[in-house]
């Protein structure tokens, strides 16, 4: 077999992971996610760039694991009464919610900075 050849499907196991070469149901790549490095500061900013003028509040640097961050992001969305998402460890809340989010984040004991104006 050529070194550049990668098995993508097996009739015995189904789809295969191209990184660890295991069946997707037994993939170990997803389990080895590395936690992002934090500097100890949670930054809250507001952006409209790339969203057709619609603004979102961006929260970066929350020192939680992936599952905990997902639950915490859901709590933040509920407390603001708006929608949002979690992308690559960054929480996005629809609208300008900086004023209401900063005290919530400070109650968690984190150092919070307002960034970007």
Secondary structure, 3 states (H helix, E strand, C coil): CCCCCCCCEECCCEEECCCCCCEHHHCCCHHHCCCCCCCCEEEEEEECCCCCCCCEEEEECCCCCHHHHHHHHHHHHHHHCCCEEEECCEEEEECCCHHHHHHHHHHCCCEEEECCC
